[in-house]
Amino acid sequence: MASRTWLITGVSSGFGRELTEQLLDRGDRVVGTVRNTGKVKDLLDRYPQTFHAPVLDVTDATAVRAVVDGAFSELGRIDVVISNAGYGLFGAAEELTDAQVDHIIATNLTGSIRLIRSALPHLRAQGGGRRRAHRPRRRTAARRPVDHDARDPRRGGPGGAETDHRRRHRRRDARCGGRRRNPLPALHVRELLRGPLHPRRH
C-alpha cells in the first residue's frame, strides 16, 4: 500500500499517540500537533524525516490556520485530516465553572470546526482527501443526572460532605490505587484507510 500523509491534532497521548505510532511504523508521514514537543521527543528522534510536531493550541484560530497552511505548503499533499485534540471533565454539572465549560467547548467543538474549515480549501485544491473527528468517550462532565437532592445537607447539598456522584468516583479511585483508569479506545486504522480518498463524482 502506498504511503500516505496525515495531519492529526493532539498526538501527545491516548488515541492520537497510538495512531501516530502505527502510521509511522507502516511508513506514512504524520504532522502531529502537540502542546509540548517534549512529550513526543522519542518519535521525533526515531522518525526525523516522516514525523513533524508543530506546537498548537486549537483554541487559537490564527495558529490553527497557520499550522494547516504550513503543513500543506511544506508537504505538498495531505491525504487525511483527523481532529483528535480534546479532553473530558469529571464532575456534576453544577460543579463546573463557566470558564471550564467555555474552554472545553472551545477545544472539543470550536477547535475541530476551525481545523476542518482551514483544511477544506487545501483538500479541494488537491482534488481529494479525508477528514475525521475523534472525541473522548469517557470522563465527560455530567454524563448522567445527579442522583442526590441538592437541598438535603445529608446528601451532599449545601453544607453536605459529598455527593453520591463524588462518592462513587472516590471508591473507584481507591480501587485503582488512587489513579483513574483511562483505557485507550480501540484503534480503527483499517477503518480510517477504508474508502476512496477522492470525492465521488455523480
C-alpha positions in Angstrom: 0.0 0.0 0.0 1.3 3.4 -0.9 2.3 5.7 2.0 0.0 8.5 2.9 0.3 11.8 4.7 -1.7 12.6 7.8 -2.5 15.7 9.8 -3.6 14.8 13.4 -4.2 17.2 16.3 -3.4 16.1 19.8 -0.8 13.3 19.5 0.9 13.6 22.8 -1.0 10.7 24.4 -4.0 8.5 24.1 -5.6 7.7 20.7 -3.6 10.3 18.8 -0.3 8.9 20.1 -1.1 5.3 19.4 -2.4 6.1 15.9 0.6 8.2 15.1 3.0 5.4 16.1 1.1 2.8 14.0 1.2 5.1 11.0 4.9 5.9 11.3 5.7 2.3 11.7 4.0 1.5 8.4 5.9 4.2 6.6 3.4 7.0 6.4 4.1 10.7 7.1 2.5 12.4 10.0 2.1 16.0 11.0 1.0 15.7 14.7 0.2 18.8 16.7 1.2 18.9 20.4 1.2 21.4 23.3 4.6 20.3 24.4 7.2 18.8 22.0 9.0 17.1 24.9 6.2 14.5 25.1 6.9 13.3 21.5 10.7 13.7 21.5 11.2 10.0 21.1 9.1 10.0 18.0 11.0 13.0 16.6 14.3 11.2 17.2 13.0 7.9 15.7 11.3 9.4 12.6 13.1 12.6 11.8 12.1 12.5 8.1 8.5 11.5 8.4 7.2 13.0 11.7 6.6 16.7 12.2 5.3 18.0 15.5 4.2 21.7 15.4 3.1 23.2 18.7 -0.6 24.1 18.5 -3.4 25.3 20.8 -6.6 24.5 18.9 -8.4 27.3 20.7 -6.2 29.8 18.8 -7.9 30.4 15.5 -4.9 32.2 13.9 -2.5 29.4 15.0 -4.8 26.7 13.6 -4.8 28.3 10.1 -1.0 28.9 10.2 -0.3 25.2 11.1 -2.7 23.8 8.5 -1.4 26.2 5.8 2.2 25.4 6.7 1.7 21.6 6.7 0.1 21.6 3.2 2.8 24.0 1.9 5.7 22.0 3.3 4.5 18.5 2.4 2.6 19.3 -0.8 -0.3 16.9 -0.1 -2.1 15.7 3.0 -4.4 12.7 2.5 -6.2 12.5 5.8 -7.0 15.2 8.4 -8.0 14.0 11.9 -9.3 16.3 14.6 -8.3 14.5 17.7 -7.4 17.2 20.2 -9.8 17.2 23.1 -10.3 16.3 26.7 -13.0 15.4 29.3 -14.1 16.7 32.7 -15.2 14.9 35.8 -17.9 16.4 37.9 -21.5 17.2 38.3 -22.9 19.9 36.0 -23.4 22.5 38.8 -19.8 22.0 40.0 -18.2 23.3 36.8 -17.3 26.9 36.3 -18.3 29.0 33.3 -14.7 29.2 32.3 -14.3 25.4 32.3 -17.4 25.0 30.1 -16.2 27.7 27.7 -12.8 26.1 27.4 -13.9 22.6 26.8 -16.3 23.8 24.1 -13.6 25.9 22.5 -11.2 22.9 22.5 -13.5 20.0 21.6 -16.0 21.7 19.3 -14.9 25.0 18.0 -11.3 23.8 17.6 -12.4 20.9 15.5 -14.6 23.2 13.3 -11.6 25.6 12.8 -9.3 22.7 11.8 -11.8 21.4 9.2 -12.6 24.9 7.8 -8.8 25.6 7.4 -8.2 22.3 5.7 -11.1 22.1 3.3 -9.8 24.6 0.7 -6.5 22.7 0.5 -8.3 19.3 0.2 -10.5 20.7 -2.6 -7.5 22.3 -4.4 -5.6 18.9 -4.4 -8.6 17.1 -5.6 -9.5 14.9 -2.6 -8.7 13.8 0.9 -10.5 12.6 4.0 -11.4 14.3 7.3 -12.3 12.6 10.6 -13.0 13.7 14.1 -12.3 11.7 17.2 -13.6 12.6 20.6 -13.1 11.3 24.1 -15.9 8.9 25.0 -15.1 8.8 28.8 -14.6 11.4 31.5 -17.2 13.8 30.2 -19.0 16.1 32.6 -22.4 15.1 33.9 -22.9 12.0 31.8 -25.8 11.1 33.9 -28.3 13.1 36.1 -27.1 13.9 39.6 -28.8 11.5 41.9 -29.0 13.5 45.1 -31.3 16.1 46.5 -29.3 19.3 46.3 -31.4 20.7 49.2 -30.6 17.9 51.6 -27.3 18.6 53.5 -27.1 14.9 54.4 -27.0 14.0 50.6 -24.3 16.5 49.6 -26.3 19.6 49.2 -25.3 23.0 50.7 -23.2 22.2 53.8 -23.1 18.4 53.0 -20.0 16.4 53.0 -20.1 14.8 49.5 -22.5 13.9 46.7 -23.3 10.3 45.6 -21.5 11.2 42.3 -18.3 12.1 44.2 -18.6 9.1 46.5 -18.8 6.7 43.5 -15.7 8.2 42.0 -13.8 8.2 45.3 -14.5 4.5 45.7 -13.5 3.8 42.1 -10.2 5.7 42.6 -9.5 3.7 45.7 -9.8 0.5 43.7 -7.4 1.9 41.1 -4.7 2.8 43.7 -5.7 6.5 43.6 -5.5 6.9 39.9 -8.4 7.0 37.4 -8.1 4.4 34.7 -8.1 5.8 31.2 -8.1 2.9 28.8 -7.3 3.8 25.2 -10.1 3.5 22.8 -9.9 0.7 20.2 -7.8 1.8 17.2 -9.5 1.6 13.8 -6.7 2.3 11.4 -8.2 0.0 8.8 -11.5 1.9 9.0 -9.6 5.2 8.6 -7.9 3.8 5.5 -11.1 2.3 4.0 -12.9 4.0 1.1 -11.8 6.4 -1.6 -9.6 9.4 -0.9 -11.1 11.3 -3.8 -14.6 12.7 -3.8 -17.2 10.8 -5.8 -18.4 12.3 -9.0 -22.1 12.0 -9.9 
